[in-house]
Amino acid sequence: MSLLIGIAHEKRLLSLDETLGQLGIDESKTPLTKQEKSATIRDLLMARSGVYLSAEAEVDYAKSNRPQREQYKPGEFFFYNNFDFNVLGVILEQKTGKSIGGFMEEYLAKPLGMQDFSASNVVYNSPWPVPNKSNSDFPVFWIYLSTRDFAKIGTLIAHNGKWNNSQVISSDWLDESLKGYSTFTGNDAKMYYPYNSFAYSWWIDTDTNTVWADGYGGQFLCIDSIHDLVVVQRNFTGNSLLTSGLFLMDKNRDNNPKSDLIHVYHRLLNSIENSRK
C-alpha cells in the first residue's frame, strides 16, 4: 500500500497533506471529531493518525492497548492501528477511481512482470468463513502474493525503484517512505524485534539497514539493498473451509516467529560477505 500511495502521489492523483476531513472520511456509527479529521494521508502511512477506533481485522494488542480518543493529536504518537491502513485503501480507490487490485495490477504487477497476481488477489472483508467484529465503515483488504511476486517487490526496492532499467517508482519516494519516523525503545523494542523503527507502513531495522514487510499470519519480506539481498518467508493460512478453520484455531497465528527468516538472512549475508573476501 505504501508503494501504491507513492505511485498515486507521483501521478498527482493525491497529496499526502490532504486531511480526512477534506477527503470526506468519517464513521457513521462513531463520527470522527474535528481533531481526528485533521489527520493526513501522511499520518495514516506512519500509523500516527490519532484516530483510536476499532477497525476490521485488528490484532488483540490494538484492542487492549488502544489510547483514549483525542489522547494524542494526529502525527504525535505511533500506534499500529488497522483504522489507518484500512482507510488508506479507501482513499486510494477514491482518488484513483480504481480498485486496489486494479491499480496495483496496472502500475505495479504489470511493470514487474508478476506471474501470479491479478486484481482479484485483493480480497475485502474476511477471507475466512467468520465475520469481522467491528463497527467500522472501512473494510480491511488482504493482498495475496505468491513468493516469487512478493520477492519482485523486494527486488524493486533493493534496486532503488528500478526494474529492467525502467523506473517503476521514484527513488525520491523510496527515500521518503523508507525513513524511520517512529523509533522503538524499551518494551516496544522487545515486542517489535528485530524492527526498531517504522516508516511509511514499512518496518525498519537500522542495525542491519534492512526494510521489512510483516503480514498477518506469518508473511515476511526482508530487503537488504546494500547487499542486493531479498528474502521472503510465507506461511499457509488456508485455502478451504477445513484448512482455514485449522489456521484460525491456532492461538499463535498472530505471533509467527521471525527467527527462521532472521537466521536465513544472516546465513546468506555471511555467505555473500565471505565470497567477497
Number of C-alpha atoms within 10 A of each C-alpha: 18 19 22 18 25 23 21 18 16 15 11 11 15 19 17 14 13 14 19 21 17 12 14 10 17 18 13 10 9 12 12 19 13 11 16 22 21 22 24 23 25 21 22 28 22 26 27 25 30 28 28 22 22 18 25 21 20 17 14 10 10 17 14 8 9 16 16 11 15 14 12 18 16 22 17 13 17 19 19 20 25 23 24 26 23 23 22 21 19 17 20 22 16 15 16 16 12 13 17 25 21 18 19 22 20 13 16 21 21 13 16 19 13 19 12 14 20 17 17 14 16 18 16 15 15 16 16 17 11 11 11 17 12 14 14 19 17 23 22 23 21 17 16 16 18 14 16 13 18 23 21 19 21 25 22 21 24 20 17 18 21 18 18 10 8 10 14 19 21 14 15 12 18 17 10 13 21 20 17 21 16 20 15 17 12 7 9 13 14 12 12 15 14 19 22 20 22 26 20 24 22 21 23 26 18 15 9 12 12 22 26 23 16 15 15 15 17 17 19 20 21 23 25 20 18 11 14 14 18 24 20 20 18 16 13 11 18 15 12 11 11 10 14 17 16 12 18 18 10 9 8 11 15 14 10 15 11 15 11 10 17 15 11 14 19 12 11 16 16 12 11 14 10 9 8 7 5
